[in-house]
Amino acid sequence: MPYIRTTTNVPVSDNAAEKIRAELGQAIRLIPGKSEQWLMLAVEGDKKMYFAGSDKPLAMAEVSLYGAADGECYNRLTGKITEILSKVLSVPADRIYVRYSETEYWGWNGENF
């Protein structure tokens, strides 16, 4: 039950959002037991955002997981998310943050897992 929310200050076309969806759908497999089947995504573009005092292109990816993974899995996923957002949105890697949160409770279909 992963959820990835990507927020950026650059415009995101429908084509770019679809590329992000497809590539993150593959990338989530870097976390054992996770797949696109349960992946929920949000892609928000054209937001007022600043990093290091500048509004140059930037992005924030927030990854929420039911359960946990080890640091090496997160490291590989961070690399892949950065690669995807850099390629699709033309955001430099050093202007992309990736944040992880883990939870032991995750609700779906009216109850918790």
C-alpha positions in Angstrom: 0.0 0.0 0.0 2.4 2.7 -1.1 1.4 6.2 -1.9 3.7 8.6 -3.7 2.8 12.3 -3.9 5.0 14.4 -6.2 4.7 18.1 -6.0 6.7 20.5 -8.3 6.8 24.1 -9.3 7.0 23.2 -13.0 4.0 22.5 -15.2 3.1 18.9 -15.6 1.4 17.9 -18.9 -0.9 14.9 -19.1 1.8 13.1 -21.1 4.4 13.8 -18.3 2.0 12.7 -15.6 1.4 9.4 -17.5 5.2 8.9 -17.9 5.7 9.5 -14.1 2.8 7.1 -13.4 4.3 4.3 -15.5 7.8 4.7 -14.3 6.9 5.0 -10.6 4.7 1.9 -11.1 7.8 0.0 -12.1 10.2 1.7 -9.5 8.0 0.8 -6.5 9.1 -2.8 -7.0 12.5 -1.8 -5.5 10.7 -2.1 -2.2 10.1 -5.8 -1.4 6.4 -6.8 -1.5 5.3 -3.6 -3.1 3.8 -3.3 -6.6 1.9 -1.0 -8.9 -1.3 -3.0 -8.1 -1.6 -1.2 -4.7 0.3 2.0 -5.6 -1.6 5.3 -5.4 -0.1 8.4 -6.9 -0.7 12.1 -6.9 1.2 14.4 -9.3 0.8 18.2 -8.6 2.5 20.7 -10.9 2.7 24.5 -11.1 2.8 25.0 -7.3 4.4 28.0 -5.7 7.6 26.4 -4.2 11.0 27.5 -3.2 14.2 25.7 -2.3 17.4 27.5 -1.1 15.6 30.8 -1.6 15.0 30.2 -5.3 12.0 29.2 -7.4 14.1 27.4 -10.0 12.6 24.0 -11.0 12.3 21.7 -8.0 10.3 18.7 -6.9 9.3 16.9 -3.7 8.3 13.3 -3.6 6.7 12.0 -0.5 6.6 8.2 -0.2 4.2 6.6 2.4 4.4 2.9 3.1 2.3 0.4 5.0 5.1 -1.4 6.9 8.7 -0.7 6.5 11.7 -1.4 4.3 15.5 -1.3 4.9 17.6 1.7 4.2 19.2 0.2 1.1 15.8 -0.3 -0.5 14.9 3.4 0.2 18.3 4.5 -1.2 17.7 2.6 -4.5 14.2 4.0 -4.7 15.4 7.6 -4.0 17.9 7.2 -6.9 15.1 5.9 -9.2 12.6 8.6 -8.2 15.3 11.3 -8.7 16.1 9.8 -12.2 12.5 9.8 -13.2 11.7 13.3 -12.1 14.9 14.7 -13.6 14.2 13.1 -16.9 10.4 13.7 -17.2 10.2 17.2 -15.6 13.7 18.5 -16.3 14.3 19.2 -12.6 18.0 18.9 -11.5 18.7 16.1 -9.1 20.1 18.5 -6.5 16.7 20.2 -6.4 14.7 17.1 -5.6 13.8 15.9 -2.1 12.4 12.5 -1.4 10.7 11.9 2.0 9.7 8.5 3.5 7.1 7.7 6.1 6.1 4.3 7.4 2.9 3.3 9.1 1.7 0.2 10.8 -1.9 1.1 10.2 -3.3 1.5 6.7 -7.0 1.7 5.9 -8.7 0.4 2.8 -12.2 -0.6 1.8 -13.6 0.4 5.2 -11.1 -1.4 7.4 -7.4 -1.5 8.3 -4.9 -4.1 7.2 
